[in-house]
Amino acid sequence: MNVFAGAANSDRSRSPEEYVRELGLAGSAHPAAIGSHPDRSGAEFAAELYHATGGWKSLTRTVLEIAEHTELPADMTSTSFADYVAQLASLPELGLTDSDEKIAFLLSQMTSFTKPTALLSLSSIRSLDLGDSSLHDAEGVLMRLQMAGILVLDREESGRKYLHVPVFLAAALRRSASEWENYSSVVDDLAGALVDHLEKSQSVDPQVLADVTELARRNGLWSVLVRLQETIGLPMFLLAPRAVCAAYSGLPAQVLEQEPELSALSSLADSLLTRQNNVITVETTRDALVEESRSGRMRRFFSETITPGPPQNLAQDEAESPLGCFGKIRRLVGLAQSGDHAQAAQAGLQWSGEHGGHRSLLIIRLLTAISMFHSSEPRRALSILHELELVADERHVDGDFLLPAIGAWTALVATVSGDNERADRHLEWLFDEFSLPNIIGEMVFPATHIAAALRALDRLDLDRARQEYELLAACANLGPLWVYLPVISVSIAILGASTPPELLLSNDCVGRPHDSTSISGKGRDLLGASRSMVHIGLGQLKWAESELEHMSVASDLRIVLSVQVELIAGRYENVVVLADKWFYHQYLTPQSRASLAALKATALLRTGQTAEARAEFLTALGLSIWVNSLLPIASLPRPDRLGLLDLTADAEEWDRAFAVFGGYFRSKDDLFFRLREVGAISVDEASMPQLTDGEAKLLGLLAQGLSIMEISVELQQVTGTVKNRLSALYHKFGVTSRAEVVDQAQLLGFLNS
């Protein structure tokens, strides 16, 4: 057979002009174009037909015969209409060798493709039985198919030429090949090769994605849809929205039973089609995905309910009921929602090293890093996040959550860990690069707003902190991050309150959990520290100590606040001893060390050791500059802070401080003014009565409203002894009546109010 016979094939018109003339399509309006498309001219109709048929006249005549009996669809290039035409038409005589015709069939499975993709497909399909000659001369085969009119130029995009088999000819080729004995194997091989190509490529080609999803749905290759879900995930909907929605929507119940991992994306595709009224574009799909996220509906697809309880045996669970990648993601989210962050981190580390789709493994590692952060392992979390950022950046799709979520959590973990330079770098990157709304924004925005609010507090920018707080409060689902709402609110109040009641009111919201089961140990420490800070600010040192007792021993906040209690209580020797003891402890961050140095400087100043106080305060200032935070200075009692500022005003360290913070202050004087102004309400001294066990019991009986006679009976003491002990108790609290001693005891935290 002449391999170039197609060049002179009588069934194919060589040009659009020849096509119009030979088929009688000339005229202002061909009858087939009239009906539901009265605005379509004969020339436009002829051009559409030529593009869809590739000039093959036998296929065109079948379309015209259909048009005599019914209206043609608006989109004549749709696969469903092409398949209908192929049922009524025979495959044209293509004039190809058997091997070339098999390759033409293979390429007909793809809508549009580049030459490299075509060559990749040919080299990957061993089940097609092409013979060595065709495989060794793949480029020659493509050239022959182009000369025969089987392959034609579809379009040029981003400097790349896309080829295609005309849609009606492609449908006829597929129908003819469906009778092959190895048809299913060939299609399976092609789909697998295309998914491999997508997984290994630095960026996902939307056209290849569209082809493989359509190929998988048309041929019932459900495992291929699972692979795509694991390899590319939600960005599929942003890259090839029409094809992906068509592939995943309306999956039969038996398919979902066979491949339960498809349930989530199938439901999501159904929802997206409903939201868009079947008018599908990248923009409308992104908007619909964002709206699904905001409404909270997305969460039902990506988490499972786990009842809090003893740690699960992951190995046993996996053996009894193996989880796919998507199931593992749902399990990790469920564990985190139940508050079992340590178990989630352990599971995530185990699953991160297993085989799975590229995208799924990245998400598993992200969830692992988040759980490590909640489990008080920030360094390991940052290490994982850094690795993820390098990999995720290569395949980022605008509107996707993964890369900005990695950036947001890096900013938050870095802020909380005291790595403020890294935090600022990532916050700037987030605000500059990711202006589009993100799908699953709850993975991005809460962490971003918390980090931004905490960094604003570090700079004493209370207006920006309030702004970020309001944005955080507006987030629909904060999960375990809700604890930062009261933490930020209390910090703003301590720095900015103008009256004691304002400070007291800020404590009301602390410890009212949105979901108490999701509070991590770190979260409980943050809440306890916030309550303790308010109590210290109000001079309620007993309450502060009570809160500190319930915090983790390894909490650097507990260490710093315990020293602060000693300072406010007037136990200055203890302040110096404790500050020296804890300064180099492994638990402390550099910012906490700055706070200890500042507290020690205050104690030294109060005991008249001016030179030592100046030196220690400059140490605190140097550390504050290093960690890029003014909070260690601003958190000191205001009278002491003013004294230390005056004592060191001539120090060169303040020039360095302005060089670091100058972007947020007009001048060094403005920086000094801000440091003098904040934290005006917190008390600087609150002498705490030291009570014996007997005096504490006596105080409790007074609070119960017992009379002296009733107290005498309860304590088995004569009334005279009780009266003497009451007088001594009044003296310790500096009051003269039982009502006053109860009020004062409540204020200082000795009694519940």
Residue pairs with C-beta under 8 A, 6 or more apart in sequence:
1 95
1 96
1 97
2 95
3 96
3 97
3 100
3 144
4 144
4 147
4 148
5 95
5 96
5 148
6 12
6 94
6 95
6 96
6 144
6 147
6 148
6 149
6 150
7 147
7 148
9 92
9 93
9 94
9 95
9 148
9 149
11 56
11 57
11 58
11 92
11 93
12 54
12 55
12 56
12 57
12 92
12 149
13 19
13 22
13 23
13 50
13 55
13 57
14 55
15 55
16 46
16 47
16 50
16 55
18 55
19 25
19 46
19 49
19 50
19 55
19 57
19 60
20 26
20 43
20 46
20 50
22 57
23 46
23 57
23 60
23 61
23 64
25 42
25 45
25 46
25 49
26 42
26 46
27 42
28 41
28 42
29 40
29 41
29 42
30 42
30 45
30 46
31 67
32 45
32 63
32 64
32 67
32 68
32 72
33 40
33 41
33 42
33 44
33 45
34 40
35 71
35 72
36 71
36 74
37 71
37 72
37 74
48 76
48 77
49 60
49 63
49 76
51 77
51 166
52 63
52 76
52 77
52 82
52 166
52 167
52 168
53 59
53 60
53 63
53 166
53 168
53 169
54 149
54 150
54 152
54 165
54 166
54 168
54 169
55 149
55 166
56 92
56 149
56 166
56 168
56 169
58 89
58 90
58 92
59 85
59 89
59 92
59 168
59 169
59 172
62 85
62 88
62 89
63 72
63 76
63 85
63 168
65 88
66 72
66 84
66 85
66 88
72 81
73 81
75 81
77 167
79 167
79 171
79 214
79 218
82 167
82 168
82 170
82 171
83 171
83 174
83 175
85 168
85 171
85 172
86 168
86 171
86 172
86 174
86 175
87 175
89 168
89 172
90 172
91 172
91 173
91 175
91 176
92 169
92 172
94 101
94 104
94 148
94 150
95 148
96 104
96 144
96 145
96 148
96 150
99 130
99 131
99 133
99 134
99 141
100 134
100 141
100 144
100 145
101 173
102 128
102 129
102 130
102 177
103 122
103 128
103 130
103 134
103 141
103 145
104 145
104 150
104 151
104 165
104 173
105 173
105 174
105 176
105 177
105 186
106 121
106 122
106 125
106 128
106 186
106 190
107 113
107 118
107 121
107 145
107 150
107 151
107 163
107 165
108 165
108 169
108 170
108 171
108 173
108 174
109 170
109 174
109 187
109 190
109 211
109 215
110 117
110 118
110 121
110 164
110 194
110 208
110 211
110 215
111 164
111 167
111 207
111 210
111 211
111 214
112 154
112 155
112 162
112 163
112 164
112 207
112 211
113 121
113 162
113 163
113 164
113 207
113 208
113 211
114 160
114 161
114 162
114 163
114 205
115 142
115 161
115 163
117 194
117 197
117 205
117 208
118 138
118 142
118 163
119 138
119 139
119 142
120 193
120 197
121 190
121 193
121 194
122 130
122 134
122 135
122 138
122 141
123 135
123 138
124 189
124 190
124 192
124 193
124 196
125 186
125 189
125 190
125 193
126 189
127 182
127 185
127 186
127 188
127 189
128 182
128 186
128 189
129 182
134 141
142 151
142 163
145 151
146 152
146 163
150 165
150 169
151 163
151 164
151 165
152 163
152 164
152 165
152 166
153 161
153 162
153 163
154 162
154 163
154 164
155 161
155 162
156 162
162 207
164 170
165 173
177 183
177 186
180 186
184 219
187 215
187 219
187 221
188 221
190 215
191 212
191 215
191 216
191 219
191 221
191 224
192 224
194 208
194 211
194 212
194 215
195 212
195 224
195 227
195 228
195 231
197 208
198 204
198 205
198 208
198 209
198 212
198 228
198 231
198 232
199 231
199 357
199 358
202 394
202 395
203 394
203 395
204 232
204 235
204 239
204 395
204 397
206 239
206 240
207 240
209 228
209 232
209 236
209 239
209 240
209 243
209 244
210 240
210 242
210 243
210 244
211 243
212 224
212 228
213 225
213 228
213 236
213 240
213 243
213 244
213 246
213 247
213 248
214 243
214 246
214 247
215 221
215 224
216 222
216 224
216 225
216 228
216 247
217 225
217 246
217 247
217 248
220 255
222 251
222 255
222 258
222 259
222 262
223 259
225 247
225 248
225 259
225 262
225 265
226 259
226 261
226 262
226 324
226 326
227 357
228 236
229 236
229 261
229 262
229 265
229 326
229 357
229 360
230 324
230 325
230 326
230 356
230 357
230 358
230 359
230 360
231 357
231 358
231 359
231 360
232 239
232 357
232 358
232 359
233 357
233 359
233 360
233 363
234 289
234 400
234 401
234 439
234 440
235 359
235 395
235 397
235 399
235 400
236 244
237 244
237 245
237 268
237 269
237 272
237 285
237 289
238 282
238 285
238 286
238 289
238 397
238 398
238 399
238 400
238 439
239 282
239 397
241 272
241 280
241 281
241 282
241 284
241 285
242 280
244 269
245 269
245 272
245 273
245 280
245 285
247 269
248 262
248 265
248 266
248 268
248 269
249 266
249 269
249 270
249 272
249 273
250 266
250 269
250 270
251 262
251 266
255 262
256 262
256 263
256 266
260 327
261 324
261 325
261 326
261 327
264 301
264 302
264 326
265 301
267 301
268 292
268 298
268 301
271 288
271 292
271 297
272 280
272 285
272 288
272 289
272 292
273 280
275 288
275 291
275 292
276 284
276 285
276 288
286 399
286 436
286 437
286 439
287 437
289 298
289 399
289 439
290 399
290 437
290 438
290 439
290 441
292 298
292 439
293 438
293 439
293 440
293 441
293 442
294 441
294 476
295 476
296 476
296 477
298 439
298 440
299 442
299 477
302 329
302 330
302 333
302 440
303 330
303 333
303 334
303 337
304 330
304 331
304 333
304 334
305 334
305 337
306 331
306 334
306 335
306 337
306 338
306 340
307 338
308 338
308 339
308 340
308 517
311 340
311 343
312 343
314 346
314 347
314 350
317 323
323 331
325 356
325 357
325 360
325 361
325 364
326 360
328 347
328 351
328 356
328 360
328 364
329 360
329 363
329 364
329 367
331 347
332 344
332 347
332 348
332 351
332 364
332 367
332 368
332 371
333 367
335 341
335 343
335 344
335 347
335 371
336 344
336 367
336 370
336 371
336 374
336 479
336 480
336 518
337 479
337 515
337 517
337 518
338 517
338 518
339 480
339 517
339 518
339 519
339 520
341 371
341 372
341 374
341 375
341 480
341 520
342 371
342 375
344 367
344 368
344 371
345 368
345 371
345 372
345 375
345 377
348 364
348 365
348 367
348 368
348 371
349 368
351 364
352 361
352 364
352 365
352 368
356 364
358 395
359 402
362 388
362 391
362 392
362 402
363 402
365 384
365 387
365 388
366 384
366 385
366 388
366 402
366 405
366 406
366 409
368 384
369 380
369 381
369 382
369 384
369 385
369 388
369 409
369 413
370 381
370 409
372 378
372 380
372 381
372 384
373 381
373 409
373 412
373 413
373 416
373 522
374 480
374 520
374 522
374 523
375 520
375 521
375 522
376 520
376 521
376 522
376 552
376 554
378 413
378 416
378 417
379 417
381 409
381 413
382 410
382 413
382 414
382 417
382 419
382 422
385 406
385 409
385 410
385 413
386 410
388 406
389 403
389 406
389 407
389 410
392 402
392 403
392 406
393 403
396 402
396 403
398 436
399 436
399 437
399 438
399 439
400 438
400 439
401 438
401 439
401 440
401 441
401 443
401 444
403 434
404 430
404 433
404 434
404 438
404 444
404 448
405 438
405 440
405 443
405 444
405 447
407 426
407 429
407 430
407 434
408 426
408 430
408 443
408 444
408 445
408 447
408 448
408 451
409 447
410 422
410 423
410 426
411 422
411 423
411 426
411 427
411 430
411 447
411 448
411 451
411 452
412 423
412 447
412 448
412 450
412 451
414 420
414 422
414 423
414 426
414 451
415 423
415 450
415 451
415 454
415 455
416 454
417 589
418 589
418 590
418 591
418 592
418 627
418 629
420 455
420 458
420 627
420 628
420 629
421 628
423 451
423 455
424 455
424 628
426 451
427 448
427 451
427 452
427 455
430 448
434 444
438 444
438 445
442 475
442 476
442 477
442 478
442 479
445 471
445 475
446 472
446 475
446 478
446 479
446 481
447 481
449 468
449 469
449 471
449 472
449 475
450 468
450 472
450 481
450 484
450 488
452 464
452 468
453 464
453 465
453 468
453 469
453 472
453 484
453 488
454 484
454 488
456 462
456 464
456 465
456 468
457 465
457 488
457 491
457 492
457 495
457 631
458 628
458 629
458 630
458 631
459 629
459 630
459 661
459 664
460 495
460 630
460 631
460 634
460 674
460 675
460 678
461 664
462 492
462 495
462 496
462 678
465 488
465 491
465 492
466 492
468 488
469 485
469 488
469 489
469 492
472 478
472 484
472 485
472 488
473 485
478 484
478 485
478 514
479 515
479 518
480 518
480 519
480 520
480 523
482 513
482 514
482 515
482 518
483 513
483 519
483 523
483 526
483 527
484 526
485 509
486 506
486 509
486 510
486 511
486 512
486 527
486 530
487 510
487 526
487 527
487 529
487 530
489 506
489 509
489 510
490 506
490 507
490 510
490 530
490 531
490 533
490 534
491 530
491 533
492 506
493 502
493 503
493 505
493 506
493 534
494 503
494 506
494 533
494 534
494 537
494 635
494 679
494 681
494 682
495 634
495 678
495 679
496 678
497 503
497 506
497 680
497 681
498 680
498 681
499 681
500 538
500 681
502 681
503 534
503 537
503 538
503 681
503 682
504 534
504 538
506 534
507 530
507 531
507 534
507 535
510 527
510 530
510 531
510 534
511 527
511 531
513 519
519 527
521 552
524 550
524 551
524 552
525 551
525 552
525 555
525 557
525 558
526 557
528 547
528 548
528 550
528 551
528 558
529 547
529 551
529 555
529 557
529 558
529 561
531 543
531 547
532 543
532 544
532 547
532 548
532 551
532 561
533 561
535 541
535 543
535 544
535 547
535 749
536 544
536 561
536 564
536 565
536 568
536 682
537 681
537 682
537 683
538 682
538 683
538 747
539 568
539 683
539 685
539 686
539 747
539 748
540 686
540 747
540 748
540 749
541 565
541 568
541 569
541 686
541 688
541 748
541 749
542 688
542 748
542 749
542 750
543 748
543 749
544 561
544 565
544 749
545 562
545 565
545 749
546 749
548 558
548 561
548 562
548 565
551 557
551 558
552 558
554 587
555 587
556 587
556 588
556 589
556 592
557 592
559 582
559 585
559 587
559 588
559 592
559 596
560 592
560 595
560 596
560 599
562 578
563 574
563 575
563 578
563 579
563 582
563 596
563 599
564 599
564 635
566 572
566 574
566 575
566 578
567 575
567 599
567 602
567 603
567 637
568 637
568 683
568 684
568 685
568 686
569 686
569 687
569 688
570 685
570 687
572 603
572 604
572 606
572 607
573 603
575 599
575 600
575 602
575 603
576 600
576 603
576 604
578 596
579 596
579 597
579 599
579 600
579 603
580 600
582 588
582 596
583 593
583 596
583 597
584 593
588 596
589 627
590 623
590 626
590 627
591 623
591 624
591 627
591 629
591 631
591 632
593 623
594 620
594 623
594 624
594 626
594 627
594 629
594 632
595 620
595 631
595 632
595 635
597 616
597 617
597 619
597 620
597 623
597 632
598 616
598 617
598 620
598 624
598 632
598 633
598 635
598 636
598 644
599 636
600 616
601 613
601 614
601 616
601 617
601 619
601 620
601 644
602 613
602 636
602 637
602 640
602 644
604 610
604 612
604 613
604 616
605 613
605 617
605 640
605 643
605 644
605 647
606 640
610 647
613 644
613 647
614 644
614 647
614 648
617 644
617 647
617 648
618 648
618 651
618 653
620 632
620 633
621 633
621 648
621 651
621 653
621 654
621 657
622 653
622 656
623 632
624 630
624 631
624 632
624 633
624 657
625 653
625 656
625 657
625 660
628 660
628 661
630 661
630 674
630 675
633 641
633 675
634 641
634 675
634 678
634 679
635 679
636 644
636 679
637 679
637 682
637 683
637 684
637 685
638 676
638 679
638 680
638 682
638 684
639 684
640 684
641 675
641 676
641 679
642 676
645 672
645 675
645 676
648 654
649 672
654 668
654 671
654 672
655 668
657 668
657 671
658 665
658 667
658 668
658 671
661 671
662 671
665 671
665 674
686 748
688 748
689 732
689 733
689 748
689 750
690 732
691 699
691 732
691 750
694 725
695 725
695 728
695 729
695 732
696 750
697 715
698 711
698 715
698 722
698 725
698 726
698 729
699 729
699 741
699 742
699 745
699 750
699 751
700 751
701 710
701 711
701 714
701 715
702 711
702 726
702 738
702 741
702 742
703 742
703 745
703 746
703 751
706 714
708 719
708 722
708 723
708 726
709 719
711 722
712 718
712 719
712 721
712 722
715 722
717 725
726 738
729 741
730 736
730 737
730 740
730 741
733 740
733 741
733 744
733 745
734 744
735 741
735 744
742 751
745 751
746 752
746 753
